Amino acid sequence: MSRKLIVRLKGGLGNQLFCYATAKRLAWYNQAELVIDAVTGFKHDTLYCRSYALNVFDLPERLANTAERMEPFGRIRRLISRKTSEKKPLRYQRYIQQIGVDFNPKILTLELQDGTTYFDAFGQSEIYFADIRDTLVQHLVMSPPSDDHTLALAKRMTAGPSVAVHVRCFDKGDSSHTSNISLAYYSKALQQLLAKIGHTHLFIFSDKPDQANALLAPLIQGHPYTLVRHNGNFASPESDFWLMRQCHHFIIGNSTYAWWAAWLREQSHPGTQIIAPGQFIDAKHSVTAWGFPGLLPERWILL
C-alpha cells in the first residue's frame, strides 16, 4: 500500500514555506506522495487573513481535494483525528501536530504508516530539510515581476553591493512589551556588516514602510538607501520577496518571510552575509515566537 502525506499550510509566505519544506523532506524520506492542503489552514485566520501564497512557485505537488481536506465539517473531523493521534506514539500517528516550536529530531527519521497521514506543523528549522536543499532551491523559483519599477530596483540591487534590511512591525513599537526588534539591533548589525563588506546601498523592506523608516531614520542618515514601498505595505508580498532575493546581503528582523528570502539567496550565492536577531521571544507573551532552538542556522551572525 502506498503512502500519502497531506501538509496543512498556514500563516504567511514564510511560515507556509517552512510547512512545505519540512513536509516535503518527510515525504521524500518515506517515498510518500506529498499533497498540499491550501485551504483549511486559512479559513479561520481572523488576525492576519492570510491565504495560500505558494502558487508563485513552480511546485510539483498537487492540491488536496475536498475529501483529503477532511471536508465537510473539517474542524470537527480534524479535532477527532488529532485527539486520537495524541494518545499514540509518534510513529503510529495519522495526524501529526507540532507541540511547541522547538526542533524535534524524531521527525527526521519518522517512518510513516501506509495510507494517509496529515502533517499540521510549522517545522521552523533548516535542520528538517537540509538534506533536500538542492531540490527545494530547484522548485522555489519565481518568475520576475513585470512592472518597470520593480525591475529597475532589481537592476540596482544586482549591480553593486546591496543589503536587504527587513523590519517586521507587529505593533506600534511604543510599549515595553513590543514584539518589534529595536533600533539598537539594527545599529549593531549595520556596523558589523559594513565592517565586513564596506560601502553598500541599503534597501529597506517592511510590512509598514513608514514605521520602519521612522525607526531607522537616525541610523541610515549618511548611507545610500531606498525605502521599498511601491508594493503597498506588502499588498503584493511575492514581489517584495522576489526583490529581497536580488540583494547580496541581509539584515533581517524577526520574520520567517525575511528568513526565507535570505536563506534562498544564500543557497545559490555563496558568500552571502546574513545577520539575524538572536534574542528569544516567547510566543506565550507575544504575537510572535523567535530565537527558539533550531530556528536560526549557526553560520548566520546572531546579535
Buried (B, 14 or more C-beta within 10 A) or exposed (E): EEBBBBBBBBBBBBBBBBBBBBBBBBBBBBEBBBBBBBBBBBEEEEEEEBBBBBEBBEBEBEBBEEEBBBBEEBEEBBEEBBEEBEEEEEEEBBBBBBEEBEBBEEBBEBEBEEEBBBBBBBBBBBBBBEEBBEBBBEBBEBEEBEEEEBEEBBEEBEEEBBBBBBBBBBBEBEEEEBBBBEBEBBBBBBEBBBEEBEEBBBBBBBBBBEBBBEBBEEBBEEBEBBBBBBBEBBEBBBBBBBBBBBBBBBBBBBBBBBBBBBBBBBBEEEEBBBBBBBEEBEEEEBEBBBBBEBBBBEEBBEB
